[in-house]
Amino acid sequence: MSLFKARDWWSVQLGEGEEFDQGCMCVGDVDNSGTGHDKLVVGSYMGMLRIFAPRGSGNAEDGQSAAEAQLLEVQLPNAIIQVEVGKFVSCSDLLHLAILHPRKLSVYSVSGTSGNVDHGDQYQLKLVYEHNLQRTACNMAFGPFGGVTGHHSLCIQSMDGMLTFFEQDSYSFCRSLPGFLLPGPLVYNHRTDSFLTVSSARQLESFKYETLAVASDAETRQDPDMPIKSGGKRLSPDWVLVLGEQALDICVPSFSHSSSSIFVLGERNLYCLRDNGQIRFMKKLEFNPSCFLPYTSVSDGTTNMLLGNHTNMLLVYQDVTLKWAAQLPFVPVAIKLANFVELKGVVVTLSSEGHLVCSYMGTDPSFFTTPKVDAREVDYEQVEAKMKELQKVIREVSRTQDILPKSGTEGELTVNIAVSSSMDNPSQALVPDTDGLSVPSVSVQVTVKASQAVQRPKVTISVHPPLRVTHDQFVLEPLGVGASRMVKFSVFLHGHYPPADLSGDVTVTFCLPTVLKCIALSGVPRVLQSRFSLPLSLVCVATTPIKSPKFKITLETNKPPVDLSAIFPEFAPESEEKDANSLSLQLLSGAKVAVVASKSSQRYRVQSDVFEDMWLVVQQLLLRLDQHFSSMGVKDLKKSFSGPLPLQDYFLSVDQHFQLRVSAQQNQDLLSERAVQFRAIQRRLLTRFKDKTPAPLQNLDMLLDTTYSQVMALAEAAQENQLQLEEAFVRLRSATYLLVLLTTLWQNLTQEQSKILEATLLPVLQDTPQLGWEESCDAAVAHLLRSCLSRSPKDQATSLAQTGGPVLGLPRDTARLKKHIALLCERIGKGGRLSLASETNAPLPAQVQNLAAPGGVEPDGETAGDVEEVQQEATKVMKPSKKVKREKEKEAKEPREAPVNEKTEEAVKAAKRETKEETKKASKKDSNKEAKEETKKESKKESSKETKEETKKESKKESSKETKEETKKETLKERKDAQKESGEKKVSKRSSVKVKEKKEEEEEKPGDG
């Protein structure tokens, strides 16, 4: 639009991969220097806070380096949504920095001290106070709320439409906006003491601060449709203006002006309003704006505006008249005006990728001259031929099917992976032996064949630690139609612990050329991934039997035991004295694992001295049993595990991993302290050396050497702890895989349920400093306990209504995690079904579905007491019940159908309990206040009768099947009658219902246990 360009005065690129938005930049004298010069404060979504003081050096265009202009850089633990500078501390006229995080509001003071050496001034960021937020924040506004002078208050708008007010370091109140759906921009108008925002109805609303202060408190109302019980007024806007579009930003200029105005930037229009909501003028925009900033004008009665758009333009308007246009190198998301040391009125722009530029308006002379055009006659035939050629190009470009590659019946590329059946000779391992055992390697051959032309193929190989490959990347030449390439590499063990998985991935990336000859494109990218499995002999060898193992696992099948040397031929002894019922393996850098097949029963026992080392052998045993019987044509092979689950053995791996994480955090803290001490000693020594009059060092050199030794020792300890942490996590993965497999066999879970359980207990495949396994697993298990494994439908509704939660971090201990895992296994053992749908075990009735409204629900006594119930149930030891023992004793005489009957009975009991709870809640909702006393007595009588009847039924559990069926029919008839009577009588009282539920649970526990 303009030939002019914004002249760069100072610029910097902030970080790599960081994101910024509208509220991430502010301008002000944040360090209270008193010179009147501004500083730039920029915060990113990655939590990085930076403060700059740009200065020009002689020529304004030369600028200064970013390192010299940067005053402070601090990494905060949470994302930065908005930064503001104001008087946020009581009894202080100094400016402070307010930083808004998703769940926290922090106020800092920035102070600078002059340096004694060449390093210059030093700046510090000190926390004054902070407020923890109950809801996720969106934006904030500040100002002298209520007309006070001398300090500023803060108002935070949450994602669910709640306005929370803070007066410096104290909480004032919070109000909920009426008819809220999505948050919009929020600004405070100090002239009218009101707040302006744009609602989801696409209308500008103004709320007086006095109206917000005296309105009914939003925290005391559970349902917005219920009548207001308190004496406050209903919240309503002072005035409303329909915009018809969503607003990007609202600005209320604070400079002195004859006519006060409110500016609103919409998606297609720019509005200027008076303080009472009347429109002064409106400008229809012909582009998509990104941000704007009103500023004072030299002409009375007018206002200038800087407006950025998505075409990299910076436009200057005086009211509705365009006065200037300049080109920017990026799309700005925030614009500010600042006064620096050598230049005032600098335009500061920030992009979403972190380009921070200080520029000014102006032009440089251009020395380009237009060349003279040759005066010659036009050849119309040549022009027509050129036009036809261009039209042909346009038609080819407009065809989508010609640009994109045509998908044929066969794949563009075929990958074949062949793993060698024998070990390499000689071995390709980096370490030839470990613990006296030679480390073997196995060769893997990958063949890539193209069915059409392929450009830039690249093969990448990845295996699980501590496995290594000789080559992890191969760059191939372009392949023609039918061409093939073959690559070969070796895999070996490189570590002092066994891997958690013997599989590997081969990823092939390539590009398909397009059919357009007129456009030179790099091609359409494609990715192809294949998986291969490594042999068990890569990580273990045959050895002598184990005498007294610590851990044992017994697996059961419905087929006779097989010869172990037949399914493990690579470990079969060469001598004639073969023991077909036992097999002993020695893991490289691991423990011994033995497999014993029972001669009289259909059982297999896996035993070892290390719990997690049994995982690979158990996995291979079950896999080879399936392959053996499938090759014989047997399709009804069943595998099971009778329990109990080895949770205490599993928790040992959890505790070891957690202790290493705690040690890593302690090493990091100590290393930070010693590094600060080391830099402080260096500054002292540098000051002594710079001094013109020599002074004694006072043993600072010895202190420097000692601190340096401590820093190096802590760094080595942290590095060693990191290696141990990686090993502990691999062992934890093996233990988790083993626990998931045993749980699947124990309760006969489906493949989908097994995947859900594995994703819950192993949500991350690698530990990071920001997110570890403990907190991720605890959150996932707690979600299952509140959703598909919850006992009551109200708990499911409460979990659905609760949006957001605390930030995940390293817990204090693993007690809570252990209790949740134990409770998860217990509820699965009682028949709970794992599903991503929350309505699996307890369907939500129509009365309870209202609890999952977007406004959320308030916790009541039952919800608060659920935590204690979880802790009590989790402390139970998972032992087989007496009934299970009796069924095991009858296995030799009776067919294996007793567990099915037991599960059927448990399912019937669960259905009975759910029917009772729904009946109680339905009767509770239809209660009448006039019949409270009579219904108490009647409900107690009915509860005593029902508990007596259930006690009799529990005592008759060992009766025949016909008696059980008759009892079920009679029970269903009685329950229907009781439901009708309870519906007519309208029993209500929550206390009687709770007493009744506790009695039923106490009577059902002896039957279950």
N, C-alpha and C positions, 0 to 999 in steps of 0.2 A: 504493500500500500504506500510505503514511503521509501525514498532513497536514503533517508537518514538512518543512522545507527547509534545506539547508546554506547558511549565511550567508556571503556573499562578503566576504572581508577585503582581498584584492588579486587582481587578474586582469589578463591581457594576452593578446592574440592574436599568435602568433609567425608572422610572414611571411604570404605568400600562395601557396597551392598547394604548401606543404611537407607532408611526411608524417612521422609519428612512430610509434614502437612501444614495446614494453614496456621495453627496455633503454636508451631514449634519454634517461632522466632519472635523476639521482642527487642526493643531498643530503649536504653536509658542509662543514667549514671549509677549503675548498680553498685559500684564500690565506693560511692559517696566521696568522690575526689574533690568536689566543689569547683572544678574548673569549667563546668558547663559542657564538657565534651561527653558524647555518648559512647557506650560500649554495645557490642552485638552479643546477644545471648541466644544460643541455638541449642535445641535439644532434639534428639532423634528417637524414633520408636525402638531402637536397640538399647536405650538407656544411657547414651553418651551425651554429656553436657559439656559445651565449649563456650568460652567467652573470648571475644576478640576486641582489640583496640587498633583498628587500621590507621596507618599514618603514611602520608606521601613523602618521598625523598627527593627534594628539588623539583624535578619534573613530575607532575601529578600522574602521568601515565606510567612512569617507571614502577611506582608502588613499592611495597615492602613484602618480604617473604612471609608466608603464613606462620612459620615457626617463631619469628620475632614478634609478630602481631598477636599471637595467641597468648592470652593471660592465664587461662586455666582450662584444663581438660580432666573431667572426672567421669568414671564409669559407675552409674547408679544401677542398683539391682533390678529396677522395674522400668518398663517403657515410659517415655515422657510424652504425654498427650498435649500439654500446653504449658507455656512459661509466661509469667507476668512480673513486672517490677512495680512496686508500690509500697505504701506505708502500712505494712501488715503486722507490726509489733506495737503493742500498747506502750505508752509512756516513752516513745521514741519517735523522733522526727526523721530518722534515717530511712533510706530506701532499702527494701529487702526483696529477695527473689522468691516467688511462689511457684512451685513445680507441681503439676497435677499428674498423678499416676493413675492407672486403672482402679486401684483400690486404696489409694493413699494420697493425702495432700500434705506436702512438706514445704516449710518456709525456711530459707537459708539466709545467712548474712555472708556477704563477700567482702573480704578485707585484704588490703595489700600492705606489705612492709617493704621499705626501701632496702635494696641489697648493698652489701659492703664490698662485693667483688664484681667482676665483669659480667656475672650472670644476670644482673639487673634485679628488678623488683620481684617479690614473691607474693603470690595470691593464695588465699585459703578459703575454702567453703565450709562453713560451720552451720550445723543444724540448730535452729532456734526452737522450733516445735513442729509437730506433725499430727495429723488427724487420720485415723483409720476409717475407711468408708465401708458401709455395709452393702452398698450397691456399686455396680461397675459405673465409673464416671464417663461422661462424654465430653463436656466442656465446662468452662467456668467464666464468671464475670465478677468484677470487683468495683468498689466505689464507696463513697460515704453514704451508706444506707441509712435512711431515716433522717437525713440532713445533718448528721454529725460532722464535726470538723476536726482535722488533725490526724485522722487515721482512716484506713480503708477496711471494709469488711469483704468477705468472700461468699459467693453463691455458686454451688456446683450442681449441674444438671446431670442426672444419671441416665442410663440407657432406657430405664422404664418410666421416665417422666417425673422423677422426684427431685424437687429443688431443696437442697440442703444448705442452710445458712450458718456461717461461722463468723463470730466477732473476735478477731485475732485468735488467741489460743483457746477460746471457749466456744462450745456448741450452742447455737441459738434455737433453731427449730427446723423442721422440714415440712414441705407441703407438696402435694401431688397435683400436677396440672390436669384439668378436666379434659376428657375426650382425647387422651394421649395415645399415640400409636408408635411414632418414631421421633427421635430427638432432632431438633433443628438448631440453628444458631441462636445464641443468647447474648444479650447486651444490656447494660444498665444505663438509663437516662438520668443524669444527676439533676437536670433542670426540673423534671416532673417527679423525681423519686419513684421511678417505675422501671419495670423490666419488660423488654421486648423480645419476642420469639416468634417463630413461624411454625405453626402446628402442621400435623399431617393432613389437615383439611385445606392446606395451601392458602392460609390466611394469616395475616400479621395480627398478633394479639398483644395487648399492653396490660400488665398487671401492676397495680399500685403496691408499693412495699407495705403500706399500712393495711391494705386488703389482705395481703399474704400473711401478715402477722396475726390478724384477728380471725382468720378463717379456721374452720374445723381441722384438727390435727389429722393428717392422713394415716398416722401410725395406729390410731385407735379405731379405725374402721376396717372391718374384715371384708365387707362386701360394699362396693360403691353404690349398689341399688338400695341398700338398707337405709332407713331414716337416720339422720344425724342425732346421736344421743347427747352430745355435749352442747354447750351454749354458744359455740362459735357460728360464724356465718358461712354460707356456702360460697366456695371460691368461684368467681366469675371475672372475666376480663373487663377492664375499664372501657376499652374500645377495640373494635375489630375491623380490619380492612382485608377484603378478599383480593388476593393476588392472582390466583389461578395458576400458579407455578411454584415450584420449590425454590426457596431462597438459598443462595450460596453463602452470603455473608450480610451482616447488618453492622452499620457504623453510625455512631452519634458523635460528631466532631465536638471537641471541647474548647476550640479556640473561640475568642470573642467575635461575635458576629451580630449584625443588626437583626437578622432573621434566623431563628433557630431552626435546624433542619435535621431530619432523620433519613439516612440513605440506606436503601435495600437493593442488593444486587441479586437479580433473579437469573434464571437460566436463559432467558431471551430478552429481558427488559431491565432497565435501571429506573428505580423509583426514588423520588425526593418528596418527603412528607413533612408536615408540620408536627408539632408536639401533640396536637389533638387528633392526629390521624388523617387530616385532610391532605390531598395530593397537591403539591406545588407544581411538579412537572414529572413527566415520564419520558424516557428515551428508549426507543425500540432498537435493539442491537442486531447487527447483521452477522454476528460471529458468536462463538461459544466462549463466554468469559471464564476466567479462572480465579481472579482475585481483584480487589480494588482498594483504594485508599483516598478518602477526601482530605484536602489540605487547604490552608487559607489562600485567598486570592487578593491580588492588589486592588481589584475593583470592588467597590462597595456593592453589597447585595448579590454577589455571585460567589460560587465555590468552585475551586479547581479539584479535579479528580485524576488519579493515576489508575488506569484500568489495564490489566493484562489479559490476554486471550490465548487460545490454544494454537494460534498461528505464529507464536513467538514474537508477538508485537506488544509494545508498551505505548498505550494511547493516553494523551493528555486532553481532558475535556474541561471546558469552562461552562458549567451548567450542561446544556445540551449541544454545545458547539465544540467540534473537534479542533484543537489548537496545534497539536503536535503529534507525531507518530515516530516511534523509534523501533529498530529491530533488536531483539534480544537473542542470545545463543540458545535459549531453552524456554520451556513453558513455565512461568513463575506460579508458585502456589502461595506466596506471601510477599507483600510489598511494605516497606517501611521507609520513612525519611529520617535521616540522622545528621547530626552536626559533629564533625571530627576536628582534629587539631588544625589541619591546614585547609579544610574545605567544609563548607556548610551547605546544607540542603542536598546531601548525597542520597541518591535513590538506591536502596538496598533491596535486592531481590533474591529469593531462594527457590530452588527447584525441588521436585520430589526426590531426585537422586542425590541431592546434597551439594549442588553447585551454588555457592554463595558469592554474589558479585555486587560490588559497590561501583556505581556508574553515575554519569552525569549526561545532561543533554548537550549536544553539540555535533558539529560535523567537521570532517577533514576535507581539504580540497582534493578533488579527483583530477588527475592529469590524463585521464583517458579521453581520446578523441575518436569520434566516429569515422571510420574509413570512408573514403569516397566510393560511391556505387558506380560501377561501369555502366555507362549509358549505351545499352544495346537493345536490339529488338527482341521481343518475347517469342520464343518458339512454342506455339500452342500444342503441337503434336508431342513435343518432349514433356511439356507440363501435364498433358493428359495421360501419357504413359506413366509418369511419376505418380499421379493421383491414383491410377488403378493399382499400382504396386503398393501404395500406402493403404488403400482400402482392403487389399488382400491381407496385409499384415494385421489390420484392425479386426477383420473377421476371424483370423486364426487366434488372436489374443482373446477375443470374446467367447470362444468356445471353451467351456470348462472341461469337457471331456478330453480335450486335446492337451490342456495344461497338466492335468493330473494324470498319473500313470494308470493305464488300463489294468484292472485286476483280472488276471487270467484264472483258469481253473487250478493251475499248479502255482506253488509259491515261487517268489522271485529267487529265493536262495534256499538251499537244503544243507543242513548241518548233520553230519554223522560222527558220532563219538565212539571210539573203541578203546576200552581199558584193557591192558595186557593182563593175561591170566597168571603170569609169573612175574617174580620180582626182577629188577634190573641187576645185571652182573657186568661190571661192578656197580655198586650203588652210587647214585648221584647226590646223596645227602651231604649237606655242608659239614655236619658233625658225624664222623663214621660210626661212633658207638656211644652209648649212654648206659651208665650203671653196669658195665660189663657186657651189654647186649648190643649187637650190631644193628644199625638203623637201616632198614631197607628203603628202596624207592620203587615206584611203579610207573611205567610209561603210559601216557595217554595220547592217542592219535586223533586229531580233529580234521575231518575232510569237509571242505566247503565247496559246493557245486552250484553254479548259477544257471538258471533257466533262461535268463535274459541278461543284457549288458548291465554291469554293476560297476559303480565308480567308488573309489576310496574305501574298500573294505578293510575293516580293522577287527581283530579278534582279541578279546579280553578274557582272562581266566581269573576266577576268584575261588578260594577255598576257605574253610573255617580255621581259625587259629587253634593250635599252634602248627597246623600244616602249612607247608610252603611249596612253591613251584619254582622250577628252574627259570622259566620265562612266563611272565604274566601278560605280556602284550605282543601282538604280531601285527605289523602293518603290511598288507598284501597289495599287490599290483592290481590295477583294474581287470575285471573278469569279463570275457566275452560270452556269447551265448553257448552254453554247454561246457564252458571251461571250468576247471576245478583246481583247487589248491589244497595242499596238505601241510599241517603243522604238527609238531610233536614236542612234548614237554614231559617232565617227570615231576611226581608229587612225593614228598617225604615229610617225616615228622621232624620238627625243629623246636623242641621245648621239653620241659621236664614234667609235663602233664598230658593226659590223653585229650583228644578233641571231643567236642560235644556232638559233632555231626560228621559223617564220612561222605557227605555229598559235596559236589562242586558245581559251579555254574560257568557256562561258556556263553559270552555275549558277543554277538557279531553286529557291528554298526556299518551301514553302507548307504549309498545314495543311488537313486534311480534317475537316469537322465530323462529330461523332458523331450517331447517331439518337436518343440518349436525351434526352428533353425535361426529365426531372426533375433532371439533373445538369448544371451549367454547366461544361463542359470547354472547354479552349482548342483542342482538336482534335488530330488525329494528325499529327505532322510528316512531311513528305515532301521528298525532294531529287531533282532532275532535272538532269542535266548533259549538255551538248552541246558539240561542238567544231567550229570553223570554221577555214579556211585563208585566209591573206592572199596577195595577188598578189606576184610577185617584183618588179614595177615599183614597189612601195612603197619598196624599199631600194636600187634601182640604176637607172641610165639607160644608154642606148647611148652609146658613145664610140669613139675611134680605136683601131686595133690596137696591141698591145704589141710592142715591138721585141725585147727580150732578157729574157724572164721567168726567174726563179730556180727556180720549182717547176713541174713538169709531171706530169700524170697521164694515162695512156693507157688507155681503156676499149675493149673489143672486143665485137662482136655477131656474130650469125650471119645478119644481114640487110644488104642494101645500105644505104649511108648515105642519110639523108633530108635534105631541104632545111631548114636551120636556121631560115630565115625563116618556114617554114610551121609549125614547132612553137613558135617564139618570135615570134608576129606583133606583139606590142606593142613589140618592139625592132627591127622591120624598118625599114630606111631608106626615106624617102619618095621618094628619087631613083630613076631607072631603073637606075643602075649598082648592081646588087645582087650581092653575093658570097654565094651560097647555101652555101658551104662554110666560112664563118667568121662569128663573132659576137663582138663585144667589148663588155663591160659595165663600167661604172664604179660601184662600190658607194659609196653616200653615206657619207662619213667612212671610207672604206676604200680598198682597192687595186683595180686593174683586173684583170678576169678575162676571158680569151678562150677561146672554144670553136671548135675547128677540126675539121672532118670530112674524113677522108681520101678522095681521089678514086679511088684504086686499090684500097684495102683497106677492110675493114668496121670501121674504128676511128674513135674520137673522142678528141681530145686537149684537156684542160682545163689551162690554164697561167695563172700569176699570180706576182706578186712576194711575196705573203703566203700562207703555206700554209693557214691556217685559213679565209681568205676564199673559198677554192674550194668550201667545203662546200655552201653554198646553191645554187650553180650546178650542181654535180654532182648534187645531189639532184633539182633541177628537171629537169635533162637526162634522167635515168633515168626520172623520173615521166612526162614528156611523151613519151618514146619508147614507154613502155608504152601510154599513151592513144592515140598515133598508130597503132600497129600493131593494137591491139585494135579501133579503129574500122574498120580495113580487114579485120577478120576473121582476122588472123594470131594464132595461139595458141602457136606454138612459138618465140617470141622468147627468146633466151638472151643474157645479158650476163655478161661475165667480166673479170677483171683478172689480167694475167700476172705481176705483181710486178716487183721486190721491194717489200715494204712500206716506206713512207717513215718508218721509226721514228726516224731521227736528226732529221728535220724535226719530227716530233711531240714529241720530247724537248725541243726548244727552247721550246715552249709550256709544258711541264711545269716546266722550270727557271725560266722567267720568273714563273710563278705561285708557285713555291716561294720565290723570292727576295723577292717582295712579302709573303708570309706571315711570313718571317723579319724583314723590316723592320717589319711591324706589331707583332710581339712586342717588338722592340727599342724602338720608340717607346712602347709601353705601359710597359715597365720604366723607361725614362728619365722618363716622365711621372709615374710613381709616386714615383720618387726626388725629383724636383723638388717634387712636392706635399708630401711629408714635410718637405723643407727649408723650404718656404714656411710651413707651419704652425708649425715650430719657431721661425722668425724672428718670426712673429706673437706667439707666446707670450712671447718675450724682450721684444719691444716693449711688450706689454701689461703685463708686470711692471715695466718702467721707468716707464711712464705711471702705474701705480697707486702707485708708491713716493711717500711723502710728501716725501722729500728728492730734488730733481731731480738726475739723473745724466746724463752725456753719453751720446748714443746710440751712439757709436763706429762710425759709418757703417752702422748697422743699417738705416736708411731706404734707403740706396743699394742695400744687399744685397737688401732686400725688392723694390725696383723691378726690379732685374736678374733676380731669381728669377721675378717675375711675368711679365716679358718672355719668359723661357725657357719658362715653363709655357704661355703663349699660343702661342709659336712651335711647341712640340712638339705642342700640340693641333691647330694648323692642319696640321702635317706628318702627324699621324696621320689626320686627316680626308681629306687629299689621297691618302694611301696607301690608305685604305679605298676610295676611288673607283677608284683604279688596280687594286686587288685585285678589285673587282667586274668591271671590264672584262677583266682577265686570266682570270678564271674563265669568263666568257662565251666568250672566245676558246678557252680550253681545252675547253669543251664542244663548240664547233664542230670543233676538231681531233679530239676523241674520236669524235664522230659520223662524221667522214670516215674515220678509221682503222677503225671497226667496219664501215662500208659496204664499204671496200676489202677487208677480211678476208673478209667475206661473199661478195663476188664472186670473190675469189682461190681460196677452197676450196669454193665453192658450198654454203654453210651453209644450213640450213633456217631458217624464220622463228623457230622456237622457240630454236634454237641462237644465232641472231643476237640475240634478246632477252636470253639468258643472258650473252652477251659484252658487250652494252651495259650491263646491270645490274652486271657485274663492273668494267668500266672507268669507269663513271659511277655509283657507288653513292649519291652525294649530289648534289642539284640546287642546293645553296646552301652556301657556307662558313659555319661558325660558329666562335666562339672556342674552343669545347670540342672540336669535331670538324671536321677538314678533309678535303680530297679525297685528299691523299697517303696518309695513314695508312689511310683507309677503302679506297682502291683497292688498296693493298699487301696488306691483310688478305684482301680478296676474291680477288685473283689468287693469293696463296699457298694459299688454300683449294682453288681449282681445280687447282693444280699438285699438291696432296697427295691430291686425291680423284679426279675423273674423268679428269684428265690425268696421273696418276702412272704410272710404268712397271711397278711391281711391286705385287702385291696386299697385300704386307706394309705398304707405305707407306700404303695406303688404310685398313688395319686400325688402324695407329698413329694416323692422323688422326682416325678415328672414336672411338678410345679417349681421346684427349686432349681433356678438357673444360676450358674456361676458358683464359685466356691473359693476356698482359700488357695493361695498360690502354693504349688507343690514345692517342697524343700526337704532337706535331709531331716528325718525325724530324730527325736531324742533317743529312742530305743526301738526294739522290734517287738515289744509285748503286744501292742495293738495289732500289728500285722499278723503275728502268730495266731491271735485270737480270731481274727477275721478268716484266716485260711482254715483253721480248725472248724469254725462254724460253717464255712462253705462246704467242706467235706461232709460234715454231719447232715446238713440239709440235703445234699445230693444223696447221701446214704438213706435218707428218709423218703426218697422218691421225688425230690425236686428235679424239675426239668430245666435244662439250660437252653435259653432262647434269647435272641435279640429283641423279641417282642415282649413287652412288659405284661401282657395279658395272658401269659402261658398258664400260670398256676392259680391266679386269682383274678377273674374277669372283673372289670370295673362296672359297677351298677350305675344307673342313671343318676342316682342321688350323689354318688361320689365323684362323678366326672366333672361336676362344677368346681371341685377343689383344684383341678389342674388348669384353672384360668390363668391368663397371662399375668395377672396381678400377684399370683402366688397365694400361699396359705400361711397361716400362723401356726406355730407348733403348739400342740395342746399337751395334756398330761400323758396321753398314750404315746405320742411321738417322742416326747422327752424321755419317757421311761423305756423306750426301745433300746437305748444305748446300754442301760443296765441289763436288759434281757440278753443282749448280744454278748456282754461280758460274762454273764452267768452261764449261758449255753456253751460258750467257747471253752470254758474251763473243764468241761466234761471230757473224760478220757474215752477215746473211741475204741470200745471193746465190744466183742460180739455179745448179743443178748442171749438169755437163757433159751429162748425159742430157737435161735439160730443154732445153738449147740445141740439142742434136741434133734433139729433137722439133720445136722451132720451125722449124729449117731444112727439115724434111720437111713442114711444114704446107701449103706451096703445092702439093705433089705428092700427098700422102696425105690422106685424110679425117681430120676432127678426132676420132679415136677413140684416138689414142696416149696422151693423158693418162689415159684410162680404164684402158688396159692397165697404165700405170705405177702408178696407184693400186692396181690389183688385185695387182700384184707386191708393192707395199709392204705391203698387207694380209696377203698370204700370208706374207711375212717376219715381220710382227708376230705372226701366229698361231704360226709356228714358234718364235719366241723365247719366247712365253708357254708353249707346250707343253714346251719345254726346261726353263724355270724351274720349272714345276709338277712335272715328272719329277724334277728335282734335289731339290726340297724334299720330295717324297714319299719318295725314296730316303734323304734325310738323316734323316728322322724315324724310319724303320725300321732305323736303324743298330744294330750290335751292338758292344759294347766289346771282345769277344774277337778280332774280325777287323779291328781298326783298321789295323795295318801292311800287311796284304795288300790291303785295299781301297784304301789310298793309291796303291799301284803300279797297281792295276787301273783306278782312276779316272783317273790320269794317262795311262795308255795309251788309255783310251776317249776322253779329252778330245783327245789328239793326233789320234786317228783321225777324230773328228767334225770337228775344225777343218780337217783336210786335205780331207775330203769337202766341207765348206762352201766352202773356197777354190776347189775345182774347180767347184762350182756357181756361185759368183760370177763366175768367168771365162767361163762359158757363158751369161751373161745376154742376149746379143745373138742367141741362136739362135732358131729358128722356134718357133711356138706349139705345134706337136705335140711337139717335143722337151721343151718346158717342162712340158706336161701329163704326159708319161711320167716326167720327172724328179720331179715332185711326187708321183706315185703311188709310185715307188720310195722316195722320201724318207720318206713316211708309213709304208710297210712297215718300212723299216729302223728308224724311230723307235719303232714298236711293239715290235719285237724288242729294241731297246736298252732300252726302258722295262721290259720283262719281265726282262731280264738284270740291270738295275740294281736292280729290286725283289727279285730272288733274292739278289744279292750284298750288298745293304744298304749301299750306299756312303754314308758320313756325312761327315765332315770339312768344315767350313765353309771352310777355307783353300783346299782344292782347288776347291770350287765357285766361290769368288770369282775364282781365277786363270782358271778356265774361262770365266766370264762376261766378264772383262776381255779375254781373247783374242777372244771372239766379237764384242764391241763394236768392237775395233780392226779386225777384218776386215770388219765391216759398214759402218764409216764411209766407207772409200773408195768402196764401192758406192753409198752414199746421196749422198755429196757430189760 
